Amino acid sequence: IGIQRSLAAVERIFEIMDIKPEREGKKRIEIKGGRIIFDRVSFSYNGKEQVLKNVSLEVKPGEVVAIVGRSGVGKTTLVSLIPKFYLPDKGRILIDGKNISDVNLKSLRKNIGICSQDTFLFSDTIKENIKFGNPNVNVEKIKEAAKLAYADLFIKNLPSGYETKVGERGVNLSGGERQRIAIARAIIKSPKILILDEATSQIDAQSERLIQKALQHLLKNRTTIIIAHRLSTIRNADKILVLDKGE
């Protein structure tokens, strides 16, 4: 009976995994410029109080745009709509002129890199965590990305170098080290659109300085949206947008 229940549970998990998101599009997208347009976008969680209200904005190809505002005004929610983690209640989001509601997830997310305050590392080696951005790269490319992310030096000082196990969620590394690994992963992926969600929060000044240098390499020639509290993170933005009460 126990085995039958386990098999039934496994089958249910696969059923859930096979469920397609609502309004999953069929069209592929190959992002070339990276122009992002929010056209009167509104969003609420579970149909309750609106988090975003009639938001319209444009991010031009290759532009670095910072979004600022008090905690809880909807900054993270706004950028979460771009890779279709959620779908808007109203309005449209266009990338290079295509409504992302009509685009399939795989082709969309292949072109988007995300560095968030909750850096996700899985329990494997540093090499495999960086390689996750592009499974086809060789060791030389991995080390090159780590150098650009100012991670190569601390990695070399670890007992097993690039073969060092990071532990569950990167527990064996400091916050600044985890974020530099995440930046190296994004460099490897080389996305057309980059989202930085408070990517330098909760770290010391020295780590932030290194991360800012790393970001200079990462931001080149790609559309970037930055959410941050620190002035040093957003001072080089092409423009700054203020989000207030979801508008």
Buried (B, 14 or more C-beta within 10 A) or exposed (E): EEEEEEEEEEEEEEEEEEEEEEEBBEEEBEBEBBBBBBBEBBBBEEEEEBBBBBBEBEBBBBBBBBBBBEEEBBBBBBBBBBBBBBBBBBBBBBBBEBBBBEBBBEBBBBBBBBBBBEBBBEBBBBBBBBBBBBEEBEEEBBBBBBBBBBBBEBBEEBEEBBEBBBEEBBEBBEBBBBBBBBBBBBBBBBBBBBBBBBBBBEBEEEBBBBBBEBBEBBBEEBBBBBBBEEEEBBEEBEEEBEBEEBB
